[in-house]
Amino acid sequence: MDEKVTIKIKDKEYVIRGSDKRDRIIKVAAYVDNKIKEISEIKTGLPDDKIAVLTALDIAGDYFQLLEEKKGLLEEVKRRSQRLMQRLSTVLN
């Protein structure tokens, strides 16, 4: 069920509707707000639209890095599971 949630990003309030739980929406908004603040401090004087694009790129970079880390972890779990299955097979046969 979509729920209306008021969030605050860069000192502006937005009412959004989302299918996620209220707490998650607020947490995501806080993350975005913090990223915007970080980039605004580094890139002082840039217009808001450029700050927004840089923030989106930074968040996308974080996302793709996590995807790569997840892929690596899943591959490691697969390797370890295969080794364990081989050991169990050896012991049970």
CNS distance restraints for C-alpha pairs under 8 A (distance, minus, plus):
assign (resid   1 and name CA) (resid  19 and name CA) 5.82 0.50 0.50
assign (resid   2 and name CA) (resid  17 and name CA) 5.82 0.50 0.50
assign (resid   2 and name CA) (resid  18 and name CA) 5.00 0.50 0.50
assign (resid   2 and name CA) (resid  19 and name CA) 4.52 0.50 0.50
assign (resid   2 and name CA) (resid  20 and name CA) 7.49 0.50 0.50
assign (resid   3 and name CA) (resid  17 and name CA) 5.29 0.50 0.50
assign (resid   3 and name CA) (resid  18 and name CA) 5.71 0.50 0.50
assign (resid   3 and name CA) (resid  19 and name CA) 6.62 0.50 0.50
assign (resid   3 and name CA) (resid  21 and name CA) 7.74 0.50 0.50
assign (resid   3 and name CA) (resid  22 and name CA) 7.16 0.50 0.50
assign (resid   4 and name CA) (resid  15 and name CA) 6.41 0.50 0.50
assign (resid   4 and name CA) (resid  16 and name CA) 5.50 0.50 0.50
assign (resid   4 and name CA) (resid  17 and name CA) 4.41 0.50 0.50
assign (resid   4 and name CA) (resid  18 and name CA) 6.86 0.50 0.50
assign (resid   5 and name CA) (resid  15 and name CA) 5.52 0.50 0.50
assign (resid   5 and name CA) (resid  16 and name CA) 5.39 0.50 0.50
assign (resid   5 and name CA) (resid  17 and name CA) 6.20 0.50 0.50
assign (resid   5 and name CA) (resid  18 and name CA) 7.82 0.50 0.50
assign (resid   5 and name CA) (resid  22 and name CA) 6.54 0.50 0.50
assign (resid   5 and name CA) (resid  25 and name CA) 7.57 0.50 0.50
assign (resid   5 and name CA) (resid  26 and name CA) 7.78 0.50 0.50
assign (resid   6 and name CA) (resid  13 and name CA) 6.54 0.50 0.50
assign (resid   6 and name CA) (resid  14 and name CA) 5.53 0.50 0.50
assign (resid   6 and name CA) (resid  15 and name CA) 4.33 0.50 0.50
assign (resid   6 and name CA) (resid  16 and name CA) 6.34 0.50 0.50
assign (resid   7 and name CA) (resid  13 and name CA) 5.59 0.50 0.50
assign (resid   7 and name CA) (resid  14 and name CA) 5.30 0.50 0.50
assign (resid   7 and name CA) (resid  15 and name CA) 6.32 0.50 0.50
assign (resid   7 and name CA) (resid  16 and name CA) 7.47 0.50 0.50
assign (resid   7 and name CA) (resid  26 and name CA) 6.31 0.50 0.50
assign (resid   7 and name CA) (resid  29 and name CA) 6.41 0.50 0.50
assign (resid   8 and name CA) (resid  12 and name CA) 5.36 0.50 0.50
assign (resid   8 and name CA) (resid  13 and name CA) 4.40 0.50 0.50
assign (resid   8 and name CA) (resid  14 and name CA) 6.18 0.50 0.50
assign (resid   8 and name CA) (resid  29 and name CA) 7.11 0.50 0.50
assign (resid   8 and name CA) (resid  30 and name CA) 7.67 0.50 0.50
assign (resid   8 and name CA) (resid  33 and name CA) 7.58 0.50 0.50
assign (resid   9 and name CA) (resid  13 and name CA) 6.51 0.50 0.50
assign (resid   9 and name CA) (resid  14 and name CA) 7.68 0.50 0.50
assign (resid   9 and name CA) (resid  29 and name CA) 6.79 0.50 0.50
assign (resid   9 and name CA) (resid  30 and name CA) 7.35 0.50 0.50
assign (resid   9 and name CA) (resid  32 and name CA) 7.35 0.50 0.50
assign (resid   9 and name CA) (resid  33 and name CA) 4.93 0.50 0.50
assign (resid  10 and name CA) (resid  33 and name CA) 6.03 0.50 0.50
assign (resid  10 and name CA) (resid  36 and name CA) 7.31 0.50 0.50
assign (resid  10 and name CA) (resid  37 and name CA) 7.42 0.50 0.50
assign (resid  18 and name CA) (resid  25 and name CA) 7.47 0.50 0.50
assign (resid  20 and name CA) (resid  24 and name CA) 6.35 0.50 0.50
assign (resid  20 and name CA) (resid  25 and name CA) 6.34 0.50 0.50
assign (resid  21 and name CA) (resid  25 and name CA) 6.39 0.50 0.50
assign (resid  22 and name CA) (resid  26 and name CA) 6.23 0.50 0.50
assign (resid  23 and name CA) (resid  27 and name CA) 6.08 0.50 0.50
assign (resid  24 and name CA) (resid  28 and name CA) 6.09 0.50 0.50
assign (resid  25 and name CA) (resid  29 and name CA) 6.13 0.50 0.50
assign (resid  26 and name CA) (resid  30 and name CA) 6.14 0.50 0.50
assign (resid  27 and name CA) (resid  31 and name CA) 6.26 0.50 0.50
assign (resid  28 and name CA) (resid  32 and name CA) 6.28 0.50 0.50
assign (resid  29 and name CA) (resid  33 and name CA) 6.05 0.50 0.50
assign (resid  30 and name CA) (resid  34 and name CA) 6.07 0.50 0.50
assign (resid  31 and name CA) (resid  35 and name CA) 6.22 0.50 0.50
assign (resid  32 and name CA) (resid  36 and name CA) 6.16 0.50 0.50
assign (resid  32 and name CA) (resid  55 and name CA) 7.75 0.50 0.50
assign (resid  33 and name CA) (resid  37 and name CA) 6.23 0.50 0.50
assign (resid  34 and name CA) (resid  38 and name CA) 6.15 0.50 0.50
assign (resid  35 and name CA) (resid  39 and name CA) 6.23 0.50 0.50
assign (resid  35 and name CA) (resid  55 and name CA) 6.23 0.50 0.50
assign (resid  35 and name CA) (resid  59 and name CA) 7.81 0.50 0.50
assign (resid  36 and name CA) (resid  40 and name CA) 5.94 0.50 0.50
assign (resid  36 and name CA) (resid  51 and name CA) 6.81 0.50 0.50
assign (resid  36 and name CA) (resid  52 and name CA) 6.99 0.50 0.50
assign (resid  36 and name CA) (resid  55 and name CA) 5.75 0.50 0.50
assign (resid  37 and name CA) (resid  41 and name CA) 6.17 0.50 0.50
assign (resid  38 and name CA) (resid  42 and name CA) 6.51 0.50 0.50
assign (resid  39 and name CA) (resid  43 and name CA) 5.83 0.50 0.50
assign (resid  39 and name CA) (resid  51 and name CA) 6.80 0.50 0.50
assign (resid  39 and name CA) (resid  54 and name CA) 7.41 0.50 0.50
assign (resid  39 and name CA) (resid  55 and name CA) 6.73 0.50 0.50
assign (resid  40 and name CA) (resid  44 and name CA) 5.53 0.50 0.50
assign (resid  40 and name CA) (resid  45 and name CA) 7.90 0.50 0.50
assign (resid  40 and name CA) (resid  46 and name CA) 7.62 0.50 0.50
assign (resid  40 and name CA) (resid  51 and name CA) 6.51 0.50 0.50
assign (resid  43 and name CA) (resid  51 and name CA) 7.82 0.50 0.50
assign (resid  46 and name CA) (resid  50 and name CA) 6.38 0.50 0.50
assign (resid  46 and name CA) (resid  51 and name CA) 6.45 0.50 0.50
assign (resid  47 and name CA) (resid  51 and name CA) 6.40 0.50 0.50
assign (resid  48 and name CA) (resid  52 and name CA) 6.06 0.50 0.50
assign (resid  49 and name CA) (resid  53 and name CA) 6.31 0.50 0.50
assign (resid  50 and name CA) (resid  54 and name CA) 6.13 0.50 0.50
assign (resid  51 and name CA) (resid  55 and name CA) 6.00 0.50 0.50
assign (resid  52 and name CA) (resid  56 and name CA) 6.11 0.50 0.50
assign (resid  53 and name CA) (resid  57 and name CA) 6.18 0.50 0.50
assign (resid  54 and name CA) (resid  58 and name CA) 6.09 0.50 0.50
assign (resid  55 and name CA) (resid  59 and name CA) 6.12 0.50 0.50
assign (resid  56 and name CA) (resid  60 and name CA) 6.03 0.50 0.50
assign (resid  57 and name CA) (resid  61 and name CA) 6.03 0.50 0.50
assign (resid  58 and name CA) (resid  62 and name CA) 6.30 0.50 0.50
assign (resid  59 and name CA) (resid  63 and name CA) 6.18 0.50 0.50
assign (resid  60 and name CA) (resid  64 and name CA) 6.19 0.50 0.50
assign (resid  61 and name CA) (resid  65 and name CA) 6.14 0.50 0.50
assign (resid  62 and name CA) (resid  66 and name CA) 6.24 0.50 0.50
assign (resid  63 and name CA) (resid  67 and name CA) 6.28 0.50 0.50
assign (resid  64 and name CA) (resid  68 and name CA) 6.28 0.50 0.50
assign (resid  65 and name CA) (resid  69 and name CA) 6.24 0.50 0.50
assign (resid  66 and name CA) (resid  70 and name CA) 5.97 0.50 0.50
assign (resid  67 and name CA) (resid  71 and name CA) 6.12 0.50 0.50
assign (resid  68 and name CA) (resid  72 and name CA) 6.23 0.50 0.50
assign (resid  69 and name CA) (resid  73 and name CA) 6.16 0.50 0.50
assign (resid  70 and name CA) (resid  74 and name CA) 6.08 0.50 0.50
assign (resid  71 and name CA) (resid  75 and name CA) 6.17 0.50 0.50
assign (resid  72 and name CA) (resid  76 and name CA) 6.21 0.50 0.50
assign (resid  73 and name CA) (resid  77 and name CA) 6.16 0.50 0.50
assign (resid  74 and name CA) (resid  78 and name CA) 6.10 0.50 0.50
assign (resid  75 and name CA) (resid  79 and name CA) 6.17 0.50 0.50
assign (resid  76 and name CA) (resid  80 and name CA) 6.13 0.50 0.50
assign (resid  77 and name CA) (resid  81 and name CA) 5.95 0.50 0.50
assign (resid  78 and name CA) (resid  82 and name CA) 6.13 0.50 0.50
assign (resid  79 and name CA) (resid  83 and name CA) 6.28 0.50 0.50
assign (resid  80 and name CA) (resid  84 and name CA) 6.10 0.50 0.50
assign (resid  81 and name CA) (resid  85 and name CA) 6.06 0.50 0.50
assign (resid  82 and name CA) (resid  86 and name CA) 6.13 0.50 0.50
assign (resid  83 and name CA) (resid  87 and name CA) 6.19 0.50 0.50
assign (resid  84 and name CA) (resid  88 and name CA) 6.09 0.50 0.50
assign (resid  85 and name CA) (resid  89 and name CA) 5.99 0.50 0.50
assign (resid  86 and name CA) (resid  90 and name CA) 6.16 0.50 0.50
assign (resid  87 and name CA) (resid  91 and name CA) 6.20 0.50 0.50
assign (resid  88 and name CA) (resid  92 and name CA) 5.94 0.50 0.50
assign (resid  89 and name CA) (resid  93 and name CA) 5.98 0.50 0.50
